[in-house]
Structures are given as C-alpha cells and as structure tokens.
Amino acid sequence: MEPTPSRRLLAVADDLSGAAETAAGLESRTTRSRVVLVGGSAAPRHPGEATVLDLDSRHLPAADAAEAVRAALALPPPGDTLVLKKIDSLLRGNVAAEVAALAADGASVVVAPALPAAGRTVRAGVVHLGTTPLHQSDAWRAEPVPPPHSVAAALGPARTALVPLTAVRGSRRTLLTALRAALAEGRVAVCDAETDADLDAIVEAALADGPGGPSGPGRPGTRLVGSGGLAAALGRQLAGGEPADETEPAAPPLATSVPAGPRPLLVVVGTAEPSAAEQIRRLADDGATVLRLPLEALCADDPAAPIAPPPLHDDAVTVITPAPGPAPAALSPRRLVHGLARTVAATLARHDGAVDLVLTGGETARRVLDALGVTELHPVGQVHHGAVHLRTPDGRSVVTRPGSFGDADSLRQIVHALRPHPTQRKVRP
C-alpha cells in the first residue's frame, strides 16, 4: 500500500506516557497528532489527523479494559480509519483482554511489541531486554504476578502465529505471505523484530492489503498492536519517509523551547524506579529545590486535606517527590499517586500564573493532569526517547516520561530542553 496521509488514525494507549510517546511517533510533516484524556472528543476529526486516546486502563480489571477498547473503536466515523493499539513493550497491563477486544469484530491483528530504541527486541516470539529474556529479568519487580514467557503467553487464549525474523527480513513477498497465512486462519500474527527497519517492514506489509485488510473491502482493516517503536514506524510509513537504517534507531525530533516569559518549572517524580533518586540528585546539584513529601501524609484518609503546597518562583525549578524510607504497611501505590496529584493541584492553584510541568510515570502524569482539568495535549517533540514534550491548549509545556525510561541525566536533559539558558534555571534561596 502506498502511504496514505489523508487517512484518519485512531491510536489507543493504556497510560498517558505511552499515549504521549505514540503521538510523538505519529507526528510528521503530513500527520498532526493530539493526545486526548477523555473519550467524548477522541474521534479523529479530519483526514490526516492522528488522535491518541489514553484509556487509562493499565490498572483496570480486564473486563473493564476490554470495554474501554470497544468504546474507543466505536468513536471514529465509518470510513477509512487506521487503528493502532499501543501496548507496553514489557507486556504489562491488560494485553490479552485489549487485543481480544480489537479482534472481536473480525479484524485482523498484527502484534509487534519490540522497542529497539530502548534495547527491547522480540526474538522467537520472546521479548528480550538486551540479551536477557523478559521472564528472566527483574523488569516486573513491581508487578504482583510474574512476567509472561512469550508474547503469545501474554495474549492469553488468543490463537497466534509467529512471524519469525527470517520472514520479517526476507523479501517483501515472503513477509506478506507469512502475514496473510496467519491472518487467513484467524490468528493474531506475532512478529519478531530487532531494529526500526524490521518494524518498518512489518507496518508496510500489514497495510499492504488496504482498508479491508486481507479479507477485502467491507471488513475491518488490519489493526496494529505494538510499542512506541511501532507507532514511529507507522508515522514514517504515513509520511512516505525513508526506511529506518538497519543499525541506528530512528532519531526522534528534538523538543523546541517555549518562547514564553519567566515561569516556574515543577518536576513531579512519582515513579518508584531505583534510577529516580540519582536523577533527582543531579537536578539538586544543578540548584533545583527538592521537596520530599511524607508518605503518610500523601496517603492520608482525608483527600480534601492535601499537604500544604510549596511556594513556586518564576524561573525556578522545583522537584516534588515522595520521601524515601520504609513504606507504611498498608501503603497503596495508587493512593500515593492520588495524594501526589492533589498536592500538585493545590500548589498550582496557589501560584498566580502559568507553570510548566515534568511528570514521570504514566499514572502520575494522568492523575496530575486530571486534577488540573487538562483533557488534551499536542506534541512538540522528544527530549530523548520516551520523554515527550507536549503543550496544553493554553500554552503550558508538559513533559511526560515513563518511569523506567532515561539514564541518570534524564531529568537534567529535560530541564535543559525546557530552560535552555542558565538564567532560566536560577534557584531562589
């Protein structure tokens, strides 16, 4: 199929940082994208637009997550709408239930969860982190269950067919034949991939049969399921771009600075990832004010009584994060995030003027923006992979980033991108 930038595109994600990563990957010279945090206005409004809906379904019961996907599929008007389901590259969340909902109306489904830019590949149907299979790594250490041994296992009872790397890197006809054979049998095609070029080939082949997919006109088209890597490959395909290089990951566009007057920058770190402490320490070394909030207060029974909000100063960088130390026995991570969001909302309500935000962790980002009443975001670019610079309709900058992404200098890079001049990063005594 030739690139078709005039097609509408609906992408659905299970958390906000994934939705932002998807929107950044789809944004191009021919495709404008937006992130929507509520369902009612999520339908793609016109050809050439990609709407990315955050279903906020990562932690929902499986049946509710599936229903959220079905409701999203009912949003676009009848016609030529591509559908992409963004899933976690580590296969966390309600992957089986959501993919089953995608296929329930007879649509063909192609799954390719590799994320080469983060060193996450799929070989022989197994997700690898570098050379380590997912199920032998500690990537699911915060999850209540062990990781799946394969992509097929993550899909539960779905009938699957593996499309191996030899087929992905074979001739175009070889890959088309493998995909068509799997989809003709009503199976979910699970694709190996190690590079962005592999993902480019998968997207091109998956869309080769046009809007009706391999079953022909009148049937739902082929639906794509994958990580931000697959979203970026789809963005390149729709833009008619050159295939990605075989050895280098496709470079994300750089975020641009905001031409605004002095305003505070509030960094909210809600992730429990061990790397977060070092990232915060480096911001403190640069002069940022770090406020560590007591866990007991964040998880207080009275949600109407948030912690006293800290003052914010123009041109200053302030970090808010839960305090380290032993967690209370009955600590609920979700309660903690809600408490953090309430504190941020109270802090911003007290400040007279706009405040730019950096939000780490998908659930933290969503709860904060919900508390602030933000329902739509527009991508500007990426500071580094996964750290997506977005803008609210009223012009505030928001950077979201998954908790597990970024090296020790990640937050420092984000702050420097939003405040490129040292005088914009001064700290009040």
Backbone torsions as a table, in degrees:
resi	resn	phi	psi	omega
1	MET	NA	133.6	175.7
2	GLU	-71.4	151.8	178.1
3	PRO	-55.9	140.0	-176.9
4	THR	-129.8	78.2	-176.7
5	PRO	-64.4	-12.9	-179.4
6	SER	-81.3	-6.8	-179.6
7	ARG	-75.9	145.5	171.2
8	ARG	-75.9	152.9	179.2
9	LEU	-137.5	128.5	173.5
10	LEU	-115.0	121.1	174.6
11	ALA	-114.6	142.3	178.3
12	VAL	-126.5	137.0	-178.8
13	ALA	-127.5	161.4	-178.4
14	ASP	-99.3	-3.0	171.1
15	ASP	-153.0	167.2	-169.5
16	LEU	-71.8	-39.5	-179.5
17	SER	-64.5	-35.9	175.6
18	GLY	-67.7	-37.4	177.0
19	ALA	-63.9	-41.7	179.5
20	ALA	-65.6	-42.5	177.7
21	GLU	-60.6	-40.1	179.1
22	THR	-65.4	-45.7	-179.7
23	ALA	-61.1	-40.3	178.3
24	ALA	-65.1	-37.8	179.1
25	GLY	-68.5	-31.4	-177.7
26	LEU	-84.0	-25.0	-177.3
27	GLU	-63.6	132.4	-179.9
28	SER	-157.4	-175.5	179.4
29	ARG	-67.6	-18.0	-179.4
30	THR	-112.2	-10.8	-175.7
31	THR	-129.5	122.2	172.4
32	ARG	-95.4	142.0	-178.2
33	SER	-130.0	157.7	176.9
34	ARG	-146.2	153.2	176.2
35	VAL	-106.7	127.5	-179.6
36	VAL	-115.2	131.5	-177.7
37	LEU	-99.3	-2.2	175.4
38	VAL	-132.1	152.1	-171.4
39	GLY	-77.1	-29.5	-169.0
40	GLY	-61.7	-32.9	-177.3
41	SER	-107.0	23.8	-169.7
42	ALA	-86.9	-14.9	-177.2
43	ALA	-62.9	135.5	174.5
44	PRO	-55.1	128.2	-170.2
45	ARG	-84.7	-26.9	-177.6
46	HIS	-158.4	160.3	178.8
47	PRO	-57.1	144.7	180.0
48	GLY	85.5	5.3	177.9
49	GLU	-110.4	138.1	173.2
50	ALA	-109.7	119.9	175.1
51	THR	-103.2	125.8	179.6
52	VAL	-111.4	116.1	-176.6
53	LEU	-101.6	123.9	172.5
54	ASP	-84.1	107.8	178.8
55	LEU	-74.1	-16.0	-178.6
56	ASP	54.1	42.9	-171.0
57	SER	-108.6	4.3	-175.2
58	ARG	-54.6	-40.7	-174.1
59	HIS	-109.4	12.7	177.0
60	LEU	-76.5	158.4	166.9
61	PRO	-57.7	149.5	-173.9
62	ALA	-55.6	-42.6	-178.3
63	ALA	-63.3	-38.2	179.1
64	ASP	-70.0	-37.9	177.1
65	ALA	-62.9	-42.5	178.2
66	ALA	-62.7	-41.3	179.0
67	GLU	-64.2	-36.6	177.4
68	ALA	-62.7	-39.7	177.4
69	VAL	-65.7	-45.4	179.5
70	ARG	-59.9	-41.1	178.3
71	ALA	-64.4	-38.3	178.5
72	ALA	-65.2	-39.9	-179.4
73	LEU	-65.2	-23.5	179.8
74	ALA	-82.8	-5.9	-175.3
75	LEU	-75.3	-44.5	-174.7
76	PRO	-67.4	148.9	173.8
77	PRO	-68.0	156.2	178.2
78	PRO	-56.9	142.6	179.7
79	GLY	140.3	-157.0	-169.6
80	ASP	-88.7	79.1	-179.6
81	THR	-116.0	121.1	173.6
82	LEU	-77.6	146.1	179.0
83	VAL	-124.9	129.1	176.4
84	LEU	-124.4	128.5	173.6
85	LYS	-105.0	114.3	178.0
86	LYS	-83.9	125.4	175.2
87	ILE	-119.8	164.1	178.2
88	ASP	-68.7	134.1	-179.5
89	SER	-66.9	-15.2	175.0
90	LEU	-97.5	6.5	174.3
91	LEU	68.4	22.9	175.1
92	ARG	-78.5	159.0	178.5
93	GLY	97.2	-167.3	-175.4
94	ASN	-91.4	56.3	-173.8
95	VAL	-60.5	-48.2	-176.4
96	ALA	-61.9	-48.0	-176.8
97	ALA	-66.0	-39.2	-176.8
98	GLU	-73.4	-38.2	177.2
99	VAL	-68.2	-37.9	176.6
100	ALA	-60.4	-39.6	178.0
101	ALA	-65.1	-36.5	177.5
102	LEU	-61.9	-36.8	-173.9
103	ALA	-92.4	-3.1	-170.4
104	ALA	-65.1	-26.6	-178.9
105	ASP	-94.6	16.2	177.9
106	GLY	91.3	5.0	179.2
107	ALA	-67.9	148.2	171.3
108	SER	-79.4	143.3	-177.1
109	VAL	-129.2	129.3	176.8
110	VAL	-117.6	123.9	-175.9
111	VAL	-112.1	127.6	178.3
112	ALA	-146.0	86.1	-172.8
113	PRO	-84.7	4.6	-178.1
114	ALA	-60.6	146.1	176.0
115	LEU	-134.2	79.3	-173.2
116	PRO	-56.9	-35.5	-177.7
117	ALA	-61.7	-24.7	178.5
118	ALA	-103.1	10.3	179.9
119	GLY	73.8	21.4	-179.4
120	ARG	-107.7	114.3	-174.8
121	THR	-122.1	169.2	175.3
122	VAL	-125.6	119.0	178.5
123	ARG	-129.9	129.8	-177.3
124	ALA	54.4	34.5	177.4
125	GLY	77.5	9.6	-177.6
126	VAL	-116.9	129.9	175.0
127	VAL	-70.8	133.2	177.3
128	HIS	-121.4	141.7	169.7
129	LEU	-104.7	100.1	-168.8
130	GLY	66.4	-119.0	178.9
131	THR	-101.0	1.1	-174.9
132	THR	-98.8	124.7	174.6
133	PRO	-59.4	144.5	-178.2
134	LEU	-51.6	-44.3	-174.8
135	HIS	-72.5	-8.3	175.1
136	GLN	-104.9	4.2	-179.8
137	SER	-100.5	178.9	177.3
138	ASP	-104.8	19.9	-174.2
139	ALA	-64.3	-23.0	179.3
140	TRP	-101.1	25.0	-174.1
141	ARG	-61.3	-27.2	-179.6
142	ALA	-91.6	-0.3	-177.8
143	GLU	-90.3	152.2	-178.9
144	PRO	-79.7	-8.4	-179.4
145	VAL	-129.6	160.2	177.9
146	PRO	-73.1	158.8	-180.0
147	PRO	-72.5	156.5	177.0
148	PRO	-71.1	152.1	-179.4
149	HIS	-78.7	-15.3	-178.2
150	SER	-158.4	167.8	174.7
151	VAL	-62.9	-41.6	179.1
152	ALA	-58.8	-39.9	178.9
153	ALA	-65.2	-35.9	178.0
154	ALA	-66.1	-23.4	-179.0
155	LEU	-86.9	2.4	174.3
156	GLY	63.2	-129.0	-174.7
157	PRO	-79.5	-1.9	-178.6
158	ALA	-59.7	140.2	174.7
159	ARG	-78.9	124.4	-175.0
160	THR	-122.7	161.9	172.7
161	ALA	-138.5	128.8	-179.5
162	LEU	-79.3	131.7	170.4
163	VAL	-105.5	100.7	-170.1
164	PRO	-73.6	167.5	-178.3
165	LEU	-60.2	-32.4	178.3
166	THR	-61.7	-36.6	177.6
167	ALA	-74.3	-40.5	179.8
168	VAL	-60.4	-37.6	-177.4
169	ARG	-97.8	5.8	175.8
170	GLY	-77.7	-163.5	178.1
171	SER	-68.4	164.8	177.7
172	ARG	-58.5	-39.8	-179.9
173	ARG	-65.0	-39.2	179.8
174	THR	-60.9	-46.0	-179.4
175	LEU	-67.7	-42.5	177.9
176	LEU	-59.1	-43.7	-178.6
177	THR	-63.0	-42.5	-179.7
178	ALA	-64.5	-43.5	179.3
179	LEU	-65.7	-46.5	-177.6
180	ARG	-63.1	-37.6	179.5
181	ALA	-64.2	-42.9	179.3
182	ALA	-65.3	-46.7	-175.1
183	LEU	-71.5	-31.6	178.9
184	ALA	-64.8	-27.2	178.4
185	GLU	-88.1	5.9	-179.0
186	GLY	73.7	22.6	-179.5
187	ARG	-97.8	152.3	170.8
188	VAL	-78.9	124.1	179.9
189	ALA	-83.0	118.2	179.3
190	VAL	-104.1	117.1	-171.0
191	CYS	-105.1	131.4	168.0
192	ASP	-69.5	151.1	173.8
193	ALA	-167.0	141.1	177.5
194	GLU	-123.5	-20.1	-175.8
195	THR	-132.4	165.9	175.1
196	ASP	-63.5	-32.6	177.3
197	ALA	-64.0	-36.0	175.3
198	ASP	-61.5	-43.5	-180.0
199	LEU	-66.9	-36.7	175.5
200	ASP	-58.8	-44.6	-179.0
201	ALA	-64.1	-39.6	-179.7
202	ILE	-64.0	-46.0	180.0
203	VAL	-62.4	-46.1	-179.6
204	GLU	-58.7	-45.3	-178.5
205	ALA	-69.2	-39.4	-177.6
206	ALA	-64.3	-30.8	-178.2
207	LEU	-97.0	3.1	-173.6
208	ALA	-64.2	-27.9	-175.9
209	ASP	-89.0	6.0	173.5
210	GLY	82.8	-171.5	-172.2
211	PRO	-56.9	-34.4	-178.0
212	GLY	-85.4	-1.8	-177.2
213	GLY	66.9	-166.3	-176.9
214	PRO	-65.9	-16.3	179.7
215	SER	-83.5	-11.4	175.3
216	GLY	98.0	175.4	-177.6
217	PRO	-56.4	149.5	178.5
218	GLY	90.4	-11.9	177.6
219	ARG	-104.9	156.4	175.4
220	PRO	-58.3	142.0	179.5
221	GLY	-70.8	172.6	176.9
222	THR	-66.0	131.3	179.5
223	ARG	-105.8	134.6	-176.5
224	LEU	-97.8	141.2	178.8
225	VAL	-131.6	124.9	179.7
226	GLY	-177.8	-172.1	-178.9
227	SER	-86.7	-171.2	174.5
228	GLY	-60.6	-24.1	176.9
229	GLY	-64.4	-40.8	178.3
230	LEU	-69.6	-36.9	176.7
231	ALA	-60.7	-42.6	178.8
232	ALA	-65.3	-38.6	177.0
233	ALA	-63.2	-40.8	177.0
234	LEU	-65.2	-39.9	176.6
235	GLY	-60.2	-41.9	177.6
236	ARG	-65.0	-40.2	-179.4
237	GLN	-63.6	-45.6	-178.8
238	LEU	-68.0	-28.3	179.1
239	ALA	-84.4	-6.9	-178.1
240	GLY	70.7	25.9	-178.0
241	GLY	-75.3	169.2	177.3
242	GLU	-71.8	149.3	175.7
243	PRO	-58.9	149.3	177.9
244	ALA	-64.5	151.1	177.0
245	ASP	-63.0	149.1	-175.1
246	GLU	-68.3	-25.7	-173.2
247	THR	-113.5	-24.2	-177.1
248	GLU	-107.4	133.8	174.7
249	PRO	-65.5	147.8	178.5
250	ALA	-61.8	131.6	-177.3
251	ALA	-78.4	132.9	176.9
252	PRO	-73.7	154.1	174.3
253	PRO	-65.0	146.5	179.4
254	LEU	-78.5	141.1	174.9
255	ALA	-69.5	145.2	178.6
256	THR	-100.8	151.2	179.9
257	SER	-73.2	157.0	-177.4
258	VAL	-92.3	120.4	179.4
259	PRO	-78.3	73.2	-177.0
260	ALA	-126.3	166.6	176.5
261	GLY	-72.6	-178.6	-179.4
262	PRO	-58.5	134.0	176.1
263	ARG	-154.0	153.3	179.0
264	PRO	-70.3	157.7	172.6
265	LEU	-122.4	118.6	-178.4
266	LEU	-108.5	120.4	179.7
267	VAL	-104.0	121.0	-177.8
268	VAL	-112.1	114.7	-177.6
269	VAL	-109.7	102.6	-179.7
270	GLY	-105.6	-5.4	-176.9
271	THR	-73.6	149.4	176.5
272	ALA	-96.0	7.9	-179.1
273	GLU	-61.5	137.0	-178.7
274	PRO	-58.3	-29.5	-177.6
275	SER	-68.4	-18.5	-174.9
276	ALA	-62.5	-37.2	-177.6
277	ALA	-61.0	-42.2	179.5
278	GLU	-69.6	-36.9	177.9
279	GLN	-61.6	-42.0	178.5
280	ILE	-66.6	-41.9	-179.4
281	ARG	-58.3	-39.4	-179.4
282	ARG	-69.6	-33.8	174.1
283	LEU	-65.7	-40.1	178.0
284	ALA	-62.3	-39.2	176.9
285	ASP	-60.4	-30.9	178.8
286	ASP	-81.1	-5.1	176.6
287	GLY	110.2	2.3	179.4
288	ALA	-68.3	148.5	173.2
289	THR	-85.5	126.0	-177.9
290	VAL	-111.5	122.7	178.6
291	LEU	-112.2	114.1	-179.8
292	ARG	-101.6	114.9	-171.2
293	LEU	-93.2	135.8	-178.2
294	PRO	-61.1	136.4	-178.8
295	LEU	-61.9	-40.4	-178.3
296	GLU	-60.9	-39.3	-179.7
297	ALA	-70.6	-39.1	178.8
298	LEU	-63.9	-32.1	-177.3
299	CYS	-100.6	21.6	-176.9
300	ALA	-60.5	150.7	-178.4
301	ASP	-67.4	-26.7	-176.9
302	ASP	-94.7	98.4	-177.4
303	PRO	-68.8	-14.8	-179.4
304	ALA	-83.6	-1.3	-177.5
305	ALA	-121.5	75.4	179.9
306	PRO	-69.9	164.9	175.7
307	ILE	-59.2	145.6	178.6
308	ALA	-54.5	123.2	-174.3
309	PRO	-69.2	140.9	178.4
310	PRO	-77.2	152.1	175.7
311	PRO	-72.7	147.0	176.4
312	LEU	-116.1	145.0	-178.4
313	HIS	-123.9	143.2	178.6
314	ASP	-56.6	139.7	178.4
315	ASP	69.8	2.8	-179.4
316	ALA	-98.2	151.4	176.9
317	VAL	-107.3	123.6	179.8
318	THR	-123.1	135.5	178.5
319	VAL	-111.6	129.7	172.9
320	ILE	-115.3	129.6	-178.4
321	THR	-154.5	152.7	173.7
322	PRO	-61.8	145.9	179.9
323	ALA	-70.4	146.0	175.2
324	PRO	-73.0	169.7	178.1
325	GLY	123.1	175.1	-178.4
326	PRO	-62.1	135.0	180.0
327	ALA	-81.4	145.2	174.1
328	PRO	-56.2	149.8	-175.3
329	ALA	-57.4	-37.0	-175.9
330	ALA	-99.1	22.4	-176.8
331	LEU	-61.9	127.9	172.8
332	SER	-105.6	118.7	179.3
333	PRO	-55.2	-36.5	-178.6
334	ARG	-70.5	-37.2	175.8
335	ARG	-63.5	-40.5	178.9
336	LEU	-59.9	-45.3	-179.5
337	VAL	-63.6	-41.6	177.9
338	HIS	-62.7	-40.4	177.6
339	GLY	-63.9	-39.6	177.6
340	LEU	-62.9	-42.6	180.0
341	ALA	-63.9	-41.9	179.4
342	ARG	-63.0	-39.9	179.1
343	THR	-64.1	-42.1	178.8
344	VAL	-63.5	-44.0	-180.0
345	ALA	-61.3	-42.0	178.6
346	ALA	-65.7	-37.6	178.4
347	THR	-62.7	-45.7	-178.5
348	LEU	-70.7	-33.7	179.0
349	ALA	-65.5	-30.7	-179.4
350	ARG	-76.5	-24.6	-176.1
351	HIS	-86.2	134.2	179.4
352	ASP	-91.5	94.0	179.8
353	GLY	136.1	172.6	-177.5
354	ALA	-73.3	148.3	176.7
355	VAL	-132.3	131.2	174.3
356	ASP	-86.0	152.0	-172.1
357	LEU	-128.1	144.1	166.6
358	VAL	-122.0	122.5	-173.3
359	LEU	-125.4	118.1	-179.7
360	THR	-105.8	137.8	-175.9
361	GLY	91.7	126.6	-174.8
362	GLY	-61.4	-42.4	-178.4
363	GLU	-71.6	-38.4	175.3
364	THR	-57.6	-47.2	-178.6
365	ALA	-59.9	-45.4	-177.1
366	ARG	-65.9	-44.2	-178.1
367	ARG	-64.9	-38.3	178.9
368	VAL	-64.6	-47.6	-177.9
369	LEU	-68.3	-34.4	173.5
370	ASP	-60.6	-44.3	-179.1
371	ALA	-64.1	-27.1	-179.8
372	LEU	-91.7	-5.5	179.8
373	GLY	77.6	19.4	178.3
374	VAL	-82.8	126.1	-177.7
375	THR	-119.0	-6.0	-178.6
376	GLU	-150.9	142.8	-180.0
377	LEU	-137.4	150.5	179.0
378	HIS	-124.4	127.8	-175.6
379	PRO	-70.7	141.5	174.3
380	VAL	-104.4	-40.5	-179.1
381	GLY	167.7	-165.5	177.9
382	GLN	-123.9	135.1	174.9
383	VAL	-74.8	-50.3	167.0
384	HIS	-145.0	177.0	-173.9
385	HIS	-56.0	125.2	178.0
386	GLY	87.6	-19.2	176.9
387	ALA	-92.4	96.6	-169.2
388	VAL	-101.7	127.8	177.4
389	HIS	-91.6	120.4	179.2
390	LEU	-123.6	166.7	177.0
391	ARG	-129.7	138.8	175.3
392	THR	-78.5	162.0	178.7
393	PRO	-57.3	-26.6	179.4
394	ASP	-92.4	8.7	170.0
395	GLY	97.8	2.3	177.3
396	ARG	-76.8	147.1	174.7
397	SER	-89.2	138.9	174.8
398	VAL	-134.6	125.3	173.3
399	VAL	-110.4	125.1	174.6
400	THR	-110.6	151.5	179.4
401	ARG	-155.5	132.2	174.3
402	PRO	-57.7	147.2	-177.5
403	GLY	-61.8	-30.1	-175.7
404	SER	-88.4	-0.6	-175.9
405	PHE	-96.4	155.4	171.5
406	GLY	93.3	146.4	178.0
407	ASP	-90.0	-167.7	-174.3
408	ALA	-63.8	-22.9	-179.7
409	ASP	-96.9	10.1	-174.5
410	SER	-56.5	-54.2	-178.2
411	LEU	-64.8	-35.5	177.1
412	ARG	-61.7	-43.6	178.1
413	GLN	-61.8	-41.3	-179.0
414	ILE	-64.1	-46.6	179.3
415	VAL	-60.8	-42.9	-179.0
416	HIS	-67.0	-30.8	177.6
417	ALA	-69.9	-38.6	180.0
418	LEU	-81.1	-27.6	179.2
419	ARG	-128.7	77.6	-170.6
420	PRO	-69.4	-18.0	-178.3
421	HIS	-106.3	137.4	-177.5
422	PRO	-53.4	-33.7	-178.8
423	THR	-68.0	-17.4	177.7
424	GLN	-87.8	-1.6	-178.4
425	ARG	-118.1	19.1	-178.2
426	LYS	-65.8	154.5	-177.8
427	VAL	-122.1	133.9	178.2
428	ARG	-76.0	143.1	177.0
429	PRO	-68.9	NA	NA
